[in-house]
């Protein structure tokens, strides 16, 4: 195996692990168990 092929193999393994871990994260996500990350501020009432 040439050095170029080894480099491409390492890159392909890295991409496969990254995509696989992202898919696993989405597939096992339980929104009822986690706290929300975003924050929606309360509506401020303005009186005229």
N, C-alpha and C positions, 0 to 999 in steps of 0.2 A: 504494500500500500504506500503510495507516494505521500509526501507531506501535504500536498494540496488536498488529496482525498481524505486524509486524517482530519485536517482542519474543517472541511465540509461536513464530515461525519460528526465532529464535536459540535458544530453549529446546529446541525439537524437534531442531535440529541437534546441540546439546550432548548431549542424551539419546541420540540415534542414535550419535554417536561414542563415548560412554561404554559403551553396551551392545555396540556392535560391537567395541571394543577388548577388552572382557571376554570375549566369545565367541572372539575371535582368541587371547587368552591361554590359554583353556581348550583350544581345538582344537590348539594347537601345544605344549602342555605335554609335556615328556619327563621323567618321574620318574627315569629312569636317569641323566640328565645333571645333575640338580640335587641338591644336598645337602638333607637333611631340615631343616625349620625347627623342628619340635617336638622335645622332649626327653622321653624316658621314663626316669625314674630306675630304677636297678637295684633289684631286690627285696631288701630288707634281711631277713636271716634272724635270727630271734629264738630264742634258746635259753632253755628254761624251767628 
